[in-house]
Amino acid sequence: MNVTRIAAIAAAAVLVAGLAVPGATATKRAVLPPPLLPLSEKDMYSTKETGCETSVGQGKDTFIFLIGESMILRTAPGPKGLQVCRPPNVYDFDDTGKSVVCGDRRLSLKHVGKAVSHPEADSSEGSGILTMSDGTNSRQVKVSWGTAC
């Protein structure tokens, strides 16, 4: 294999890694904000906040966790990557689809399709589109969400 071919393969691998979030779609520009990393159970309960909980993720991975008035997400590995924010409009994120800012990201969740309600468990779940922006570039991903009180 020649050096040019190796460089082309390496460049393609870097591009694929940047789009590795399942369901990610490219915007008009090739530059996208970094994806969020999955939260661990320890991450999700790193605050003493209590109250209703909302999780946003794909498959078994949770990328955004709301509990009470806190929003928790991970932008990088390690302690510095865990973002625990208390945006003043945190309820708007789940209820109205308005954007909130946490971890240097502007995030919004648009519910799509029909939500399923579980009155006996005071919970609901559904599908959505999560939009993430770093102020210059944005990315949209298909997600599932669930809320319980």
N, C-alpha and C positions, 0 to 999 in steps of 0.2 A: 504494500500500500504506500502510495507516495504522500509527501507532506501536505500537499494541497488537498488531497482526498481526506486525510485525517483532520485537517482544519475544518473542512466543510462538515464532516460528521460531528465534530465537537460543537460547531456553531449551531447545527440543527438540534443537538441534545440540549443545549442551553435554552433555545427557543421553546422546545417541548417542555422542559422543566418549569418554565415560567407560566405555562398554560396547564399545568398538571392538575389543577383543581377540577374534579369531574363536573361536567356540565358548563364549564367556562366557555364564554364566547368572546371573541375578539371585538374590540371597538374599531373605529375607523383607523386608529393608529396602532402600530405594532407594539408600542410601549404601554405596558399595563402596570397598575400599582401591584405591589407584592400581594400574594394571596394570604389569607389568614391561616393560621395553623390550628389543628384540632386542640380542644381543651381537654385536660384530664379532669377526673373527679375532684382532685385536690385544687386545681385551678378554679373550678366552678364554685367551690365553697370556700374560697380564700378570703371572702369578706364575711363579716358577722351579720350582714343584712339578712332579713327574713321577709317573707311575704310571697306574693304570687311569683311563679317562675315561668319564664319563656325560654325555650331553646330553639336555635336556628342552626340547621346543619344539613349534611348529606349522608345518607346511609346511617352508619353507627357513629359518625363523627359529629360533634357539636362544635361550631365555630364561634357562635355568639350566645351568651347566656345572660339573661336578665333575671335579677332577683331583687324584689322590692324596688328600690330606686337606683340600683347599680347595674351597669352594663359591663360584662367581662368578656374580653377577647384576647387572643394571643397573636402578636405580630412577628415574634421571633422566638427561638429557643431560649431557655434560661430565665432567670428572674426579671431581667430588664424587658423581656418580650411580653410579659403578662401585663395587660392593661385593665385596670379596674377604674371605671369612670362613673361619675354621677352627673350625667348631662341633665340640665334643667328640664329638658323636654323628652326624657327617656320613654315616657308612656306613648308619645307620638310615634316612636319607631314601630311599635307593634300594632297600635290601634288605628293610626291614620296613614301610615306610609310616609310621613314626613321624615326628612333626614335628621340624623343626630351625628355629633362628632365625638369620636373616642379613639385614642391611640393614633392620632394624626390621620385618621380616616373619616371621611364623611360617608355614612351608611344609611341606606333606606331599604325597606322591605315592602314589596308590593304583593299583597295576597292575590293569588290566581286560582281559579276554579272554586269549587264549593268546599267550605270548611265543614268538618265533621265535629259535632258537639257531643259531649258525654256528660249530661247533667248530673248523673249519679256520682261522678268523680270531679265535678266542677272544673272540667277541662275541655279543650278543643284542639284540633290539629288541622293542618292543611298544607298546601304547597304555595310557593312564592318565588319571586325573583329578588335576589339580594343585589343591590348596586353598591359598589365600593369605589370611592374616589380618593386620590391623594392630593386633590386640588388641581391637578393638571390632566391626569389620565383617569379613566374609569374602566371598570370591569363589571359584568353582570353574570351571575351564576344562578342556576335553578337550585332551590333549597326546599326543605320541608321544615315546618315549624310546629311547635306544640306549646300550649299554655295550660298551666294548672294552678289553682288557688287552694 
